[in-house]
Amino acid sequence: IRSDQDQDISIRYSITGVGADQPPNEVFNIDPVLGKMFVTKPLDREHRSSYHLRAHAVDMNGNQVENPIDLYIFVIDMNDNRPEFKNQVYNGSVDEGSKPGTYVMHLSAFDADDNTTANGMVRYRILSQTPHSPIPNMFTINSETGDIVTVAPGLDREKVSQYTIIVQATDMEGNLNFGLSNTATAIITVTDINDNPPMLTSRTVS
């Protein structure tokens, strides 16, 4: 910052406000002669995203030579937080014989970075399914919402009663080269429906 008066008289500059002379103190400092501001401590947008300071200009006797001006400093987000699932294990269920597109369950991950930028935009994908029966991809996940739905027919509780799905959440809109990731487990129980007739254990009745 510079005062128009500094060509004629010696000016001393100072700043006040949160981050200067108020806690957290001395995050920002100013050269009293040159008026150049410096950051003296690491900034963390997740802890504080902006600062409002006031800059002052006085002469050598301490007399104000300019009205104080407002300084608004906004901390630019960096991708330094991984997505975090609300739970490490999620439990869901689906009826056997369900048609493709049947809703099963929802997973959700939160990213502390700015969600108006790619740093905080999370995308989901399925990494694995166990067992691989009747096919390896019985389910799919909506990359934006985290909703899991069936993608193929053939769910049969008498053959497979439970599936274990590993889901990955990645920020940077799912960019695997630059994004940070985390995983969670989805356990899907195949619920029984009445699809088997009763069987007689003996043909003779006394």
N, C-alpha and C positions, 0 to 999 in steps of 0.2 A: 504494500500500500504506500502511496505517496501523497503528501499534501502540496497544494499549489503554493503554500507559503515557504516551502523549504529552500527556495532559491534566494530568499531574502534574509531568513533567520534560521538559526539552528532548531531543528524539530526533534522531539523525542516521541517515539511510538510505543504504544502498549496495547494489550488486548485483555478483555475481561469476559467472564462467563464460564459455563460448564466446560471443562477441558482446558481452561487457562488458569484462572485464579480460584476456581471452584471445583470440587471433586467431580470427576477424577482430575486432579491438578496436573498442570504442565504436560498435558498431551500435546498441546501446541505451544510454540514459543515464537517470539518475534524479535528480530534484531532492532534494538531501539533507535539505531541511527539510520540504517538502510531501509527499514520497514519490511524486510523479507520475513515471511512466516515459514516455520519449519514444524514437521511432525517429529516428536521426540520419543514416542512410545508406539508399540504395535497397535494397529487399529483392527477391531473385530466387528464387522457389520452385524453379526448375530447378537452381539452384546449392546452395541449402540450404532444406529444407522445414520445419525446426523448430529451435527453440533451447530449451535447458534452462539456466535461470539459477537462482541462489539469492539471496534478498533478506535483508539483515541490518539489524538495528536496534540502535544502541548509544547510550549516554548521552554527555554532553559529555566524559567522561573516557575514552571508548572502551570502557566496560564493556558487555557484551552484556545487553540487557534483554528480548530475545525469542529463542527458538530460530530459527535460519535457516529460511526457508520456500522450497519449490521453486516455481519459475515455469516453466510450459511454454507456449511461444509457438509457434503453428502459422501458417505463412505461407499465406494463402488464394491459390489459383491464379487467375491472369488469363489470358485467351486471347491470349497474345503470341507464340505460335509457330505457324508454318504446318506443315501436314503435309509430310513429306519422303519422296519415293519412294526406295527402295534403289537403283534404277537409273533413269536418264533414258530409256533405250531397253530394251524387253523384246522378246524373240523367241520366237514360238510357232509351232505348225504344226497343221494339221487336214487330214484326208483329204477329197478332193473327194467330193461325194455324201453327206457326213455328214448324219445326221438332225438335226432341231431338238433342242436340249438336249445336244448333244455337247460335252464339256469341251474347251477349247482351251488355256488358260493361266491363270496367276495373277499378279496384281500386288499389291504391298504398299507401304503408306506408313506412316511412324511420326510421331507427334506428341509433342513433348517435354512438352506440357502434361499435366495430371492426367487420366489415362484413366478415372478413376472419375466424372468430371464431363463435361458436354457439351464442354468446352474441348478435351479430348483424344480425343473419339469421332469417328472418321473414317468418311465415307461416300464411295462411288465412283459415278461416272456416266460414260457415254461422251459426249464432245462432238461427235465427227465420225468419219466413216468414208470412206476414199478407196481405190478408186473406189466410186461408188454403184451398183454392178452386182452381181447383178440388181436389188437394192433397196437403199435407203440404210441399212437397219438389218438387216444380216445377223447381227449379234452383239449380245449383251446382257451386262451385268456385274452380278454380285451386289453390291448396294450395301454390304453389310456385310463380305463375305469377300474381294472383289476377284477372284473367279473369273469368267473370260470363257467363255461358252458360245455355241453357234450358236442362232439364234432362228428361222431360216427355211431351207428347202431351196434348192437351186440352186447350191451350190458346184461350180464346174467349172474345173479347172486350165487347160484349153485356152482358156477365155475370160478368166479372171482368175487369175493365179498368185500374187498377193500383195495383202494389204490393209494399210493403215496406219490405226490407230485412235488417236485422242487421248483419253486418260482423265484425268478430273479427280478429285482427292481433296479433300474439304472437311471441316473439323472442325465443331464445333457440331452434330453429327449431320446434316451435310449442309445446314444452313440457309444458303442463299446470301445472305441479307440480313446476317447477323451473322458467319458463319464465314469463316475464312481458307482459301485454296485453293492448290493447286499442280497441275501437269500432268506427264504422262509419255506416251511414245509406245509403242504396242504394234504390232509388225510381225508379221503372221500370214501364214505361207506355206501355200498350198494344195498339199498333196502329191498326187502322181499315183497313180492306181490303174489297173489294166489294164481300161479300159472302151472301148477302140477296137480293132476287128479289124485285122489286117494288110491292106494294100492292095497289089495287084499293079501294078507300073509298066508292064507290057506284057502284051498278050493272046497274043502269039506267042512260042513257045519253039523255038529251033533246036537 
